[in-house]
Amino acid sequence: MFFSVCKLNIILVYIASIYILASLYYLIYTKSYFKTPLNDIINNSPKLKELKDKSVNKRKKVFYFGIVVGTFIMVYLRPFKSCYNEVVRKEYSNYSNDTNYSSNY
């Protein structure tokens, strides 16, 4: 898409893309649906640690769900498929050229 020659490790590209999508999902979801109860009652509550732990667990679950959603998006859209096909084609052509057994004996 952006490059004429693919010089990317496809697995790392997919992992990075999934991580970016999960991070974006996390930011959008937590800003839209979660309030900050910890900051509101930080000085008034003896159960501060418990509230903080619950909040951390919620956010962790949302982030992991974002990783799952990002994985499904990458599997469904396959944005780097042409890159993968190009790499496989090059490796196959290199293999074909290397195994040219000519009779030099």
C-alpha positions in Angstrom: 0.0 0.0 0.0 2.6 2.6 1.0 5.8 0.7 0.0 6.6 -0.9 -3.3 8.9 -3.4 -1.6 7.9 -4.9 1.7 10.8 -5.0 4.2 8.7 -5.7 7.3 8.5 -8.6 9.7 4.8 -9.4 9.1 4.3 -10.9 12.6 5.7 -7.8 14.3 3.6 -5.5 12.1 0.4 -7.4 13.1 1.3 -7.4 16.8 2.1 -3.7 16.7 -1.2 -3.0 14.9 -3.2 -5.0 17.4 -1.5 -3.2 20.3 -2.3 0.2 18.7 -5.9 -0.7 18.1 -6.3 -2.0 21.6 -4.7 1.2 23.0 -7.1 3.4 21.0 -10.1 1.3 22.1 -8.9 1.6 25.7 -8.6 5.4 25.5 -11.9 5.9 23.8 -13.8 3.5 26.0 -12.4 4.7 29.4 -12.8 8.4 28.6 -16.4 7.8 27.5 -17.7 5.4 30.0 -15.6 5.5 33.2 -15.6 8.2 35.7 -12.8 8.8 38.2 -14.3 7.8 41.5 -10.9 7.6 43.0 -10.2 11.3 42.5 -13.6 12.3 43.8 -13.3 10.5 47.1 -9.6 10.4 47.6 -9.6 12.4 50.8 -12.9 11.2 52.2 -12.8 7.4 51.9 -11.0 4.8 54.1 -11.5 2.2 51.4 -9.2 4.0 48.9 -7.1 0.9 48.1 -10.1 -1.3 47.5 -11.6 1.3 45.1 -8.4 1.7 43.3 -8.0 -2.1 42.8 -11.5 -2.4 41.4 -10.8 0.5 39.0 -7.5 -1.1 37.9 -9.2 -4.4 37.2 -11.9 -2.8 35.1 -9.4 -1.0 33.0 -7.3 -4.1 32.6 -10.3 -6.1 31.3 -11.2 -3.3 28.9 -7.6 -3.2 27.5 -7.5 -7.0 27.1 -10.8 -6.9 25.3 -9.4 -4.3 23.0 -6.5 -6.7 22.2 -9.1 -9.3 21.3 -11.1 -6.8 19.1 -7.9 -5.7 17.5 -6.9 -9.3 16.7 -10.3 -9.9 15.0 -10.0 -6.7 13.0 -6.5 -7.7 11.8 -7.6 -11.2 10.9 -10.7 -10.0 9.1 -9.2 -7.1 7.2 -5.7 -8.5 6.6 -4.2 -5.1 5.8 -0.7 -6.5 5.2 -1.7 -9.5 3.1 -0.1 -8.1 -0.1 3.2 -7.6 1.8 3.0 -11.2 3.0 2.3 -12.5 -0.5 5.3 -10.5 -1.8 7.7 -11.9 0.8 6.5 -15.4 0.1 6.9 -14.9 -3.6 10.5 -13.6 -3.2 11.5 -16.5 -0.9 10.0 -19.0 -3.3 11.9 -17.5 -6.2 15.1 -17.5 -4.2 14.6 -21.1 -3.3 13.9 -22.0 -7.0 17.1 -20.2 -8.1 19.2 -21.9 -5.5 18.0 -25.4 -6.3 18.9 -25.2 -10.0 20.8 -28.4 -10.3 22.7 -28.1 -13.5 25.1 -30.8 -14.6 28.5 -29.2 -14.2 30.3 -32.6 -13.7 
